[in-house]
Every structure is written in structure tokens, then in C-alpha cells.
Amino acid sequence: MTEMNARHQALLDARYGAEQPKPDNIIWTPQVEALLNHKSVRTFLPEALPDGAIETMVAAAQSASNSSALNQWSLVAVNDPALKQQISDTVARSVPVDRIPWIEEAPALLLWVADLSRGAGITQDAGREPVVLDYLDSFLMASIDAALAAQNAAVAAESLGLGIVYLGVMRNIAKQVADLINLPDYSFVTFGMAVGLPDGARISSVRPRPAQPMVLHYNQYEQGRYRKYLESYETAYQAFRRRQNMSDKTWTGSVIESATSLEYLGSRNKLRETVIQRGFKLK
Ligand SMILES: Cc1cc2nc3c(=O)[nH]c(=O)nc-3n(C[C@H](O)[C@H](O)[C@H](O)COP(=O)(O)O)c2cc1C
């Protein structure tokens, strides 16, 4: 096996775990290799981000496709330690832990905003009513675009040697975070992202994903096919958790908990209310 083949095999083994079937026809490029090597980082060094890191991430984010070229997202980059701490403390009060250390440790917290406020402003300045923005699709469009932008930024950050972790937990404090960063109506923090230099001494490894047949269908969705692949994914998932010294948990158990536990949902059970208060009507 050449060195390159060995590297590719190692990437696939990490992504799917030794136990699961893996595709043998991946078309490898340096970009594909980098994507397969992604892991969330929750332990950061205290160093500031290199100059230009945020702007580089935003240029990558702006290069993502966006719905109808309307540019309906914004980024609020929080690098003021006091504000970051305030947001971190507010989030921590919304979950059953005292602190979310990765927000505190990361030199920057990026808040990705689904932002219809510019569209509303431009339309109202022209003396028109932005009636379309009242529909669910407008909200979804801006949220999708914010996510695509964020993922491009994440890939750019990783290419710079930085690490990121997404923070959906920011929606637990949707109302408070909007106030803390002065968000206008018709905008909403979809999720946060902590970014910084990974602490190599405390880094986690690549988290395995289900075998491709669980998620990939050609032409017709084969309903229920996932059941055949649950056991081997469970084995890969458990092996990963053991390697990381994580608590005993099954993947299906986590899926069921996420679908049944209102505790898992946290204060996001009030999200619709908050989103509507922020100017969206979700018709
Ligand atoms: C939209 C979104 C929200 C997330 N929210 C959180 C979060 O609040 N806290 C956290 O620790 N990880 C969060 N994550 C990270 C996921 O847990 C992580 O991506 C997943 O476990 C897969 O691990 P990996 O990114 O290392 O491959 C989030 C990921 C996404 C895409």
C-alpha cells in the first residue's frame, strides 16, 4: 500500500470506524481529504486568532451559494472577552452545567444570524411592505443560507489550522443573545460557533458516521433500509466513545432521547414564540 493509499484508508477508517462498510471508490483530492478529517474542537489554547482569520472565514462564507443572491445572513463575531463571558454564562444557566468551557476558552465566538432585516429595511425605505418575509419559507431560506455560510467558514478555519465547534445551544438563549448583541427585528441567531487554536494535548478524534447506505439513496428512497446498518454503526459509535473516555451511551439511545426528552429540548420549546417576537411571522 502506498503512503497515500494508507492515508486515505486511515481517513475512511476514522470516518466510518473499522466495523462498517466503506466506499472503495472515493475520488480523493486535498479538499476531500481535509473535509473527511473534520472534527469539532472543544479545547482551545488561550492565543488570539491570527490577524485576518475572521475576514478569511467571512470571505469563504460569502463564497457559499446563497438563495437568490439575496445575502440574507450576517455574522456577529464576539471577541470582547467580557461580552463572550456574559453570553457563555447565560448559555450555561440554560443547561444543566455551570460552564461551557469551550466558549470561555475560545478567543472568538461567532454568532451566525439569519438576517432578513436588510431586506425588510431596503423594502420599507422604498415605501413598500415586505409581505413575503412573513412566510415560513423566508425564515427557512435565511437560516439555510446562514448554515451554508458557516460551514464554508468552518472549512476555511480548519484549513488555517484553527478548530471550531458549532453551538446550537445558543438557541436556548435566543431572546437574550439577540438583546446582548443588539440584533434588529427580522433577524435571529441560528447557532454560534466557537473558534480558536486547538489545544493539541486535549484534542478529540474523528467521530464516525453511519455507513453510506444509511443516508445515500439512488433515485428512490428505500424506506427502512437504515435498520440493516444500525448495529454496525452502534459498534463504531461505542468504540469511539470508549476511545474518548466518554460516558456509556448508545447512538439509538441518543436518537430516542433527542426525540422524546423535553429536557433535551431545553428552553428551545419557546423558540417559535421568540422567533415571532423577533419579527418573523412564519405563515
Ligand atoms: C447546527 C449544529 C449545532 C451544534 N451544537 C452544538 C452545541 O451546542 N454544543 C456542542 O458541544 N456541539 C454542538 N454541535 C457539534 C456536534 O455535536 C458535532 O458536530 C457532532 O457530534 C459530530 O461531531 P464532529 O463535528 O466532531 O464530527 C453542533 C453541530 C451542529 C451542526
The ligand as an SDF file (V2000), in Angstrom:
LIG
                    3D

 31 33  0  0  0  0  0  0  0  0999 V2000
  -26.0450   23.1200   13.9890 C   0  0  0  0  0  0  0  0  0  0  0  0
  -25.1540   22.4280   14.9770 C   0  0  0  0  0  0  0  0  0  0  0  0
  -25.2640   22.7070   16.3210 C   0  0  0  0  0  0  0  0  0  0  0  0
  -24.4020   22.1220   17.2430 C   0  0  0  0  0  0  0  0  0  0  0  0
  -24.4830   22.4800   18.5560 N   0  0  0  0  0  0  0  0  0  0  0  0
  -23.5740   22.0370   19.4380 C   0  0  0  0  0  0  0  0  0  0  0  0
  -23.5930   22.5140   20.7770 C   0  0  0  0  0  0  0  0  0  0  0  0
  -24.4460   23.3040   21.1720 O   0  0  0  0  0  0  0  0  0  0  0  0
  -22.6310   22.0660   21.6290 N   0  0  0  0  0  0  0  0  0  0  0  0
  -21.6570   21.1990   21.2170 C   0  0  0  0  0  0  0  0  0  0  0  0
  -20.8060   20.8420   22.0310 O   0  0  0  0  0  0  0  0  0  0  0  0
  -21.6150   20.7160   19.9440 N   0  0  0  0  0  0  0  0  0  0  0  0
  -22.5430   21.1240   19.0520 C   0  0  0  0  0  0  0  0  0  0  0  0
  -22.5060   20.6980   17.7470 N   0  0  0  0  0  0  0  0  0  0  0  0
  -21.4350   19.7960   17.3240 C   0  0  0  0  0  0  0  0  0  0  0  0
  -21.9480   18.3830   17.1180 C   0  0  0  0  0  0  0  0  0  0  0  0
  -22.1550   17.7600   18.3430 O   0  0  0  0  0  0  0  0  0  0  0  0
  -20.8950   17.6260   16.2900 C   0  0  0  0  0  0  0  0  0  0  0  0
  -20.7570   18.2270   15.0410 O   0  0  0  0  0  0  0  0  0  0  0  0
  -21.2820   16.1490   16.1170 C   0  0  0  0  0  0  0  0  0  0  0  0
  -21.2470   15.4860   17.3540 O   0  0  0  0  0  0  0  0  0  0  0  0
  -20.3370   15.4450   15.1700 C   0  0  0  0  0  0  0  0  0  0  0  0
  -19.0140   15.5610   15.6510 O   0  0  0  0  0  0  0  0  0  0  0  0
  -17.8630   16.1900   14.7700 P   0  0  0  0  0  0  0  0  0  0  0  0
  -18.2560   17.5940   14.4100 O   0  0  0  0  0  0  0  0  0  0  0  0
  -16.6330   16.1600   15.6380 O   0  0  0  0  0  0  0  0  0  0  0  0
  -17.7030   15.3370   13.5580 O   0  0  0  0  0  0  0  0  0  0  0  0
  -23.4020   21.2120   16.8170 C   0  0  0  0  0  0  0  0  0  0  0  0
  -23.3180   20.9060   15.4530 C   0  0  0  0  0  0  0  0  0  0  0  0
  -24.1780   21.4900   14.5520 C   0  0  0  0  0  0  0  0  0  0  0  0
  -24.0450   21.1680   13.0880 C   0  0  0  0  0  0  0  0  0  0  0  0
  1  2  1  0
  2  3  1  0
  2 30  2  0
  3  4  2  0
  4  5  1  0
  4 28  1  0
  5  6  2  0
  6  7  1  0
  6 13  1  0
  7  8  2  0
  7  9  1  0
  9 10  1  0
 10 11  2  0
 10 12  1  0
 12 13  2  0
 13 14  1  0
 14 15  1  0
 14 28  1  0
 15 16  1  0
 16 17  1  0
 16 18  1  0
 18 19  1  0
 18 20  1  0
 20 21  1  0
 20 22  1  0
 22 23  1  0
 23 24  1  0
 24 25  2  0
 24 26  1  0
 24 27  1  0
 28 29  2  0
 29 30  1  0
 30 31  1  0
M  END
$$$$
